[in-house]
Amino acid sequence: MKKIIYVCITVLTFCFATSKTFAQSSYKTAVGLGIDVGDGSTIVGPSIKHFFSEHNAFEADVLFGNQYATVGAYYQYNRSFKEAKE
């Protein structure tokens, strides 16, 4: 179960990180909805991401399921790869 949660959170984090690239707009704080459709049970809750600087960001979410809740907090360092082509 924990592995599925981490995979879903990683995917959501990737979506947040790439949304800035595709949208071509800068933002400091974003609020969204976190959803995990793991092994039959679905957990849903608010998610927030804030950039402290160009490379440093913090993301947190609180997800609620049947009779339980999960809290996640993540530090992210964002930087382009030198060899990557846009």
Stockholm file with secondary structure:
# STOCKHOLM 1.0

chainA/1-86         MKKIIYVCITVLTFCFATSKTFAQSSYKTAVGLGIDVGDGSTIVGPSIKHFFSEHNAFEADVLFGNQYATVGAYYQYNRSFKEAKE
#=GR chainA/1-86 SS CHHHHHHHHHHHHHHHHHHHHHHTCCCSEEEEEEEEECSSCEEEEEEEEEESSSSEEEEEEEEEETTEEEEEEEEEECCCCTTCCC
#=GC SS_cons        CHHHHHHHHHHHHHHHHHHHHHHTCCCSEEEEEEEEECSSCEEEEEEEEEESSSSEEEEEEEEEETTEEEEEEEEEECCCCTTCCC
//
